[in-house]
Amino acid sequence: MKKLISYIKLSIYINLYQFISILHLTFITFWVVDLNAQSIYWAPYNEVFLLQDTFYTGDTTEAIGIGTYPDPQLHIFLKKYIIPEECDTRPYINVFSDDFPGTILDTTRWLTEYPYPEPFNIIHNPTSNSVNFRENVEVDNGWLRLKLKKLETPMSFEWEDDEGNHHTKTLHWSSGVIHTNNQLPSSSNPSGCFRFGKFCSKIQIPAPLGHWGAYWLYGWPGEIDIFEFCLPECNELQTTLHQWNLPNGVLSLGHPAYPADHIFSGLSSSFHEYCLEWTPYKVEWSIDGQPFRTFYRYYRKEDDGHGIAFWALDCDDILSYAEGDTSIMLYEHIAWNRFDIFFLEVILNTAITLDVNPPNVQSEMIVDWVKVDQKKDYELEGETYLCDRSQTYTFDLNGSNIPSLVNWSVTQGVNIISQNDTSITLQPGTRFSGEVWIRATIPNHESCYDLVMEKLIYVGSPGIVSVDIVSEPCEGWVSLFVSPASTFNSYNWNVVSGANLLAASLNAAQFEYPIGTNTIEYEVTISNECGDDTHSETIQLEDCEGDQKNIVVFPNPANDQITVEFENFTSQEMENAMLHVVDPLLNTVKTQNIDQLEVQVSVVGIQPGYYYICVPIPGDIIYSAKFLIQN
């Protein structure tokens, strides 16, 4: 198949010449050969316009496919002289993230309306058949749900534009939106929140039926659509770069946009990670770590008299092309005009397209997390263990271009001796042992949010601990958990008398013992670089009562499926109950609803080993005897 290659090492080979002189433009009809079908993006064009552009003063420009949104696209390459710079090799670090804990949206990070005058705060999109309601934004213990609901009664809106024209609009659905909160005191960029970075979110998009989900960046006059689903077709994902800020002389050409439609199967059936990387040299889209479209900023032109090629250049390509020159001439795609100085907001929303009014079927876009990474070389360096309480310890904030007004903070257990923009000096407290966070809050001139650098340290030897106990006297086992636990420490468990050690991992251990045993004696030694402490205890075991609740699991051993019976449970206790398959250290490997006193549970995919069934009920947690999975 012959395809038009756009943006990624765009190569134009002209096979058929057809010169027509109209308005001093030279028309050339050509076919373009796909050079690298594995990684290129193409658009449906087979004609190119080459001209000496009269719209501009100064350097000559060259144009390809002059047109307006949405098709054909406006392809103009502006000659530019640039000074090659060293490529930015700094690592990406996280500057913004939200995994939506709890049940309340963090309104210091997000708005649930667009920050525009009424009614455009809730009906921002002119092509949508939905109105944004705050109640359609739900936080559900780690998930954000952006709901789509059919309105019981359609809503109508009226307004007048700046020229006094009257407008009306009637909408049939309600939808949800979140929009980064650029109204914070730390923000100095009113047009948007972020400049450059890697923008990622893990999302399950709505099923089709005209339900339009979007994840995009916007801040006048820049816009990048990371994706729009169900636009224009519900089996397609559309990505777009919009240019709302053409240079003087071509404003009459309107609003050029650069959409691309991509077909990916099954996007609505599960979560996928959608990312966009925006650098001074390119915009690159990816799904689940696999890039599928790249739009470059700079190109070099080749013309051998028989064909013309525009080769896209990333930063390292520009350095190679310059061959040490301090200034070189390149071609910048007009889509990038001033895009290197835009600041953009992160927006996620659901909607219904204006020409669609599907049946009364609720839908939602589910978001697991959102994060933004930017290139920074800041590091917070210093000792990991603070062992000597009479000594002071200095922690340095290293990196290039560290701004002033860095704000330091620490949690309990240490005293601040001194601080400045690049360092803080601490002294351990006299009695505290445990983990301490050191935080440097740094003004971020490429974000409306401050950047927080953190370092977790440990003060002193492990010190005094408490041990939580979970026991099942009728099953003959007991589990112990050190609290508080820390990955800075190692834990060595030992049974002194009365039981056998069944399993141990970090701060947890499980012992089994003969039913009827009265006491167990154990000790745990906790160690780190500052020293070690030993905790020992004798546990008085409870008696086994014959009428207590019981969970029976069979067959044992099991292969693909087990049957679970619940003895002496009341219907009230079983209402809305969940069973958990847990390993010997009580880590959950599977959860299932309970709808009757005997249920079947598939154990396919669970690693072979010993497990328990546990069921939380009001005021208690009931465990089964251990059973073996050997599939």
N, C-alpha and C positions, 0 to 999 in steps of 0.2 A: 504494500500500500504506500502511496505517495502522500506525505503529510507536510504541512508547513511547520517548520521549527521556529519557535519563538523563544528568545531570551537565553536558553542554555546553549552556549557556543553556536549561536544562530549562524547558519551557513546558507547562503543564497546562491544557487547556481542557475543561470539563465540559459534555457535551451531554445526558447522561441522568442524572437524579437518582433515587436509590432509597434512601431513608433507612430504616435499620433500627436500632433502639435495642437493643444488646446490650452488657452490661457497660459502659455509659456511653460506648460508642464509636459514632461515626457512620460508616456505610459509604456510600461513594459509588461507583457504577459509572460509568465514563467511557471514552471513546476519546480518544487523543492523536494530534494531527496532526504529521507530520514536517515541521519548518520548514526544515531545511537538510540534506538527505540527503547532501550532499557531504562534510560534516565531522563528523556527529554519530555518537554511539554509542547504540545502543538495546538494551533488554533486553525479554524477552517477558512484559510485564505489561499488564493492562488494568483493574486495580482499585487504588484508593487508599484508605487509611484516614486520615481527618482526626480528630484528637482533642485535647482538652486533657489532656495527659499527666499522670498521677498518680504516676509513678515518681520525679519529680524535685521537689526543693524549690527555691525561688527562682523565677527567670524561667520563664514558660510555654514549653513546647517543643511542636513540631508534628511529627507522624510520618507517613511515607508507607511503606506496605508492610511492616509489622512482621512479621518472620519470622526464620528461622535458616538457616545454611548448608545446602545451596547455593542453595535456591530455595524460597520467594521471598526476596529480599534485604531486609535491615533498613535502611529509610530513615527516619532521624530527623534533624530539623534542630533544633539547639540554639541558642536565642537567645544572642547574645554582644554585648557592647559592646566595641568595639576602638578603638584610637587609630590613625587612618590614618598610615602611614609612607611616606616617599619610596621609590619602587620601586628595586630594586637594578639599577643600570645597569652595574655592573662587568662586564668581559669574562670569559668562561670561559677558564681556563688549565688545562693538564694537571697533575694532582697524582698520578696513578698510571697506569702503562702497562706492558704486557708484550707483545712480539711474538715471544716464545718462540724466541730464537736458540739455536743449538747443539743438543745432545741431552739436556740435563739440566734439569729443572724448577727454577726459582729458589725454594728452600724458605724464603727470607726473605720471600717474597711470598705463597706458597701452601702450604696444607695439602692432603694427598691423602686425608684422612679428616675426618669431622665431629668437632669438639672435645668429644665427649661420652663418658661411661663406656661400656665394652664391655657388650653388643655393639652399642650404638647408634651407635658411631663408624663402623660399616660397614653397618648396616641401618637407617639413620635414618628412611626413609620407610615408613610402615605399609602403603601401598597398592602397594608395588613388589615385583616378583618377582625382584629382583637384589640382589647383595651387592657392595659397593664394594671393589675390590682396587687396591692401589698400582700393580701392574704393568699395569693397564688404562689408566694415564695415561702417554702417550708424547709426548716432545718430539722433533720431526723437522725440525730446521733451518728454523725459521720457522713451523711448524705445531704446534699441540697436538692430539693425537688422544685422544679419550675413547672407549675401546673397549667394545663389548658382545660378550660371548662366552658360548656355551652351556656350562654346567658339565658335565664328563664324569660327575660324580656329584653329585646334589643335596645341598645343605648345610642342616642343621637347626640351629636356635637355640632355647634355652630361657632363660627369665628369670622373675623374680617382680616384680610392681609394688609400689608403696609400701603397698598394702593387703594384700599377701601372696598375691595371685592369681597362679596359675601360667600361663605363656603359652608356646606353641611356634610356630615358623614354619619352613617348608621353602621354600628358594629354588632356582631352576633356572638362573639366569644370573649372570654377573659383569659389573660395570659400573665406570665411572670417575667421579671427582668431583675438582674443585679448589675450594678454599674460602680466601678471603683470610686471611692469617695475622695474627690479632689478638692474638697472644701476644708481640708485640714490646715491648721496654722503652719505646718511644716512645708506646705506646697507653695512653690513660687512660679508655677507654670499653669496659668488658668486654662490653657487650651487642652491640657491632657496630663496624664500622670507619669507615663514612662517614655523614655527615649532610648531606643535600641534594647536588645535583650532577647532571651529565649522564653517564649510564652507557652505554657503547657497546661493542659487540663485533661483529667480522666473523666469521660462522659459516656453515658448511654443515651443516645439521641432518641427522639420520639419515633414511634412507628409511623408509617405513611398515613394516608387519608388526608393529605393536605396540611398536616401538622409541620410547621416550619420552625426548625431549631437553628440557632445561630450562636457562634462564638466569634467575636470580632474585636478589633481595636479601632477607636475613633477619637479624634480630637481635631476640631476644625483648624486647618483645612485638610487633614490627612485621614485616610481610612484604609484598613486592611482587613478583609474578611478571612479569618482563619478557616471557617467553613460556614456555609449556609446549606442546610439539608432540605430536600423537597423543593429545591429551586434550581432550574425551572421544572425539573421532573423529580418525582419522589424516589426514583432509584439512583439519583445522582447527588454528588457532593460538589458544591460550587465554591471555588476560591477566587477572590478578587482583590486587586489593588486599585483603589480609586484615586484619581488626581483631581482635586478641586481647586488647584492654585496654579493655573497655567501662567507662563511669563507674559509680560506686556506684549501685545501684538497678536496673540492667538487666543485671547479670551473669548472671541466670538465663536471659537470651535467648541465651546461648551464644556461639558464634564466628561472627559475621556475616562473609561474604566477598562480594566483588563481581566475579565472573568475567564475561568476555565472550568469545565465540567468534567467530573471524574466519577467513574462507576466502581463502587466497592460493594461487594455482596455482604449482607447480614449485619450492617452497622447498627441496626436497631435492636439486635438480639442480645448484645452484650456490651460491656464497657470497652472503650478504646482510648488510647492516649493520643490526643491531637496537639501538635506543636507547631509553632512558627518561630523561626530564627530571623531576627531583623538586625542586620549589621550595616555599617556605612557602605557596603559593597553589594549586598544582595538581600533578598527576602526568600526564605526557603520553608516550604510546608512539608510536614511529615505526619504519618500515622503509625503508631506503635514502633517508633524509632526508624521507620523507613521513609526517606525523602521521596516525594512524588511530584514536586514542582519547584522550580527555582526561577526567580526573576532577578536578573543582574542589573546593575546600575551602569557599568562602564563597558565599552566595546572598542576593539580596534578594527579598522576597515582594511580589507584587501581588495584590489581591483587589478586584474591581470589583462584587462581589455576584452575578455570573453565572459567574465562573470564577476560578481561582487559578493564578498563575504564579510559579515560582521561577527567577530568572535568575542564572546563574552569573557570578561576578565574579573577574577576575584583578586584579592589583595596580593597574594603571592604571584599571580600571573602578571600583575602590573609591575612588580619589582623586577621580574625576569625580563619583561618587555622593555623596561626603562634602561637596562644594562648600565646602571650607574649614573644616568643623566639626572640632573637636578630638576628638570622640568620636561614634561612630555605632553603631546597632544593626543587626547582620547575623545571618544564620542559617548556622551551621557544620554541615556534614554529619557525622554521628556516626562515619563511617568514618575521619575525620581525628582522632579523639580522641587527643591526645598525640603524634600522628605528627610534629609539628614538633620533638619532642625526641628521637626515636628515632635510634639509630645502627645501620646495617645492613651486613652482610657481602655481598660479591659471591661468588656460587656458580654454577658451571656443572657439569652432570652429565648422564649418560645413565642410563637405567633401562628396565625392562620392566614394564608394568602387571601388577598382581597376577592379574587374571582372564585373562591372555593368556600362552600358552607357545608361541611361534611355532616354526617349523622351525629346524634348526641352521644358521642363516645369521648370520655375523658382520656387525656393523655398527659404525659409529663416528660421533661428532660431531666435526667438524674445526673448530678455532678458529684464525683467522689472527692476531688480536690482540685485546686487551682494554684499555680505557682508561677513566679517570674524570676528568672535568673539573669544577672548582668555580669559583665566582665569586670572583675576587681582583683587586685593582687594584695588585698589586706590580709594580714595574719596576726592573730593574737598569740604571742609566744611567751613562755615562761615555764616554771616547774609544774609538774603534774601532782606531786605529793609534797605537802608542807608538813614536815616531820618535826622540825625544831621550833618549839613555841617561843623561844627567846630571839629568834632570827626574823629579819624582814625579807620579803620576797618581792621582786619587781617584775611586772608583766608589761611587755612592750607591744604596741600596735605598729606593725611594720607594713610598708607598702609605699607606692608612689602617690603623690598628690593627695596626701591626707588633709582634709579640710580642718579648719579651726572649729572650735565650739564642740568638741567631742565630749559626751557626757558619760561618766563611768558610774557603775553601780555594782554592788555585791549582795549576795544573800547572807544569811546568818553565819556566824562562826569565825569571821575575820574582821580586823579593824583596818580602816584606810589610814595610812600614814601620810601619803602625799599623792598628787595626781596632776597631770597636764594633758595636752591634746594627744600625746603619743605614748604615755606610760602611766601606770598606777603601781604604788608600793603598798603592800599589805603585811600585816602581822597576824598569825593565828591567835585565836582566843585561848584562854587558859584552860577551859574545860571541854570545849566542843570537839567532837570527832564526827566526821562525816563529809558528805559532798557539799561543795560550794560552787555557785555559778558566779563568774566574772563577766560583766556585760559592758561593751563599749557601744554607745549609740552615736552613729556617725551621720552628719548631714549628707544626703545623697542628691547630688545636683542633676542626676538623670532619673529621678523618681520623686513623686510627691510624698513618699514614705521614707523616714529615716532608715538607714541600714544598721542592723544590730549584729555585732560580732560577739560571740559567746565562747567561753572556755570553761569546761567543767574540771574542777580540781578536787583533791581529797585532803582533808586536814587530819593529821594524827593517825595512830593505829586504830583498828576497827572499834575498840571500846565496847561498852555494854550494849547488848542486844536483847531483844525479846523474841520468843519463839511461839508462833501460832500453831495450834494443834487441831487436826481434823481426824476423828477416829470412827470406826465402825466395829464395835465390840462383838457383834454377832458374826462378822465376817473375818475377824482376826487380823486387822491391819490398822495402822495409824500413819498419818502424813504430818510432817513438821516443816514449818516455813520460817526462816530467819527474817525478822523485820526490824529496821529497814534493811533491804538488800542493796548491794552495790556491785557493779561490774569491776570496780577497782579492787575488790577483795576476792580471795579464794576461800573455799569452804571444804573442810575435811571432816566427814561424819564418821562416828564410831559408836557401835553398840557395846555397852559395858555388860549388861545382863538382860535376860528376859525376852529377846527377840532376835531376828535376823534382818540385816540390811537388804532390802529388796531392790531399791533404786535410789540414785542420788544425782542431782544436777544443780550446780551453783548453790543457791540458798535453800534448796528443798531436798527432802529425803523421805522415803517411805520404808516403814518397818512392818514385818509380818510376825505374828506370834501365835502360839497355841491358844485356842479359845479356853477361857478359864484362868488365863494368866492375870495376876493382880497388878503387877508393876513392871515397868520397863525403865532401865537406866541407860542414858546415852550421853555423849558429849560431842560438841562441834568446835573445831579450832578454825578461827577466821584470821587470815593473814593478808598483809599488804607490805609495801616497801618500807613502811614506818615501824612494823612490828607485827605481833600476833596476840590474840586474846582467845581464851578457851571458855566456853560456856558449857556447863554440865547440869543435868536435871534428872530427877526421878519422877516418872509419870504414873499417877494412880489411874488405872484403867476402870472404865465403867463396866457394870455387869450387863450381860446379854439378857434382854427381856423378851420372852417368847411371843408376845402379842404385838411387837413393834412392826412398823411398816417394812415391807420386804420387796426387793426387786429381783426377779428370777430371769436369768438369761440362758437360752438354749438354742441350738446345740452348742456344746463347749467341748472341744475346739470348734470354731466356726470358719466357714470359707467365704461364701458370697453374701449370706443373709443370716440374721439372728431374729429370734422371737423374744420379745420382752414382756413379761407379765408383772402386774402391779398388785401386790397383796396388801390388804388392810388400808387402802387409800379411799378417802371419801370423794364423792363426786365434786364437792366444793373445792377440795384440794387439787383435783385434776383439771379444773376449769382453767383454760389458757396456760396449762403447764407445758413445759418443754423438756425433752430429755437431751442429755449431752453425753456423747462418747468421749471419755477422757483417758489419758495415759496414766501410768503410775504416779506421775508428778502433777496430776490433775490439770494438764493442758488439754483444752478441748480440741478434738479433731473432727467432730461432726455434731450438728444440732438438728433436731427434728421435732415437729409438733406431736402432741399426744392427743388423740381423739377418742380413745377407748382404753379399757383396762388390759388389753393385749394388743401389741402392735408389732409389725415387722419392720426391721431396719436393715437397709442394704449397707454392707461393709466393704463393697468393692472399692478399690483404690486406697484403702487404709493400709498402712505398712504393717507387716506381720509383727506380732508382739502381744503383750498383756494389756488389757483395757478394763474399764469399769463403765457402767451406766450410772449417771447421777441425775437426780431430778430435784431442783429447788422447789420447795413448797413454802407457804407462809410460816416463817419462824424456824425453818429447818432445811437441811439438804440431805436427801436420802441417796445412799450408794448401794450398788449391787456388789456381789462377790466378783472377783476378777474372772475374766474369761480370755481365752486365747484366740486370736485371729491368725490363721496360717495360710491365707490365700497367696 
